[in-house]
Amino acid sequence: MRAFLATANKDSSKHAGVISLFNQYFIKTGIVSEISFKSIQSLMDLRHEGDYQDFAEITEEEAKGAVETAKIIINMLKEPLEKLFED
């Protein structure tokens, strides 16, 4: 998400700010699909749970699923990001 924001000269020091800016500049404008954003949000929620909730239990299955989701998202975002760098 920060790579996308760099193309718009935007950034935030907080995760919530990065998500908000990404949504504003890339989801609402149609550059990135809503499906990608929902998948990114689910990964961020899982990370938040693991980092900040006491006694959080992330199963091996959840972790493997998150890795696969991340791979899919990266592949989905390559083309729109490359187009932004061409402009």
Secondary structure, 3 states (H helix, E strand, C coil): CHHHHHHCCCCCCCHHHHHHHHHHHHHCCCCCCHHHHHHHHHHHHHHHHHHHCCCCCCCHHHHHHHHHHHHHHHHHHHHHHHHHHHC
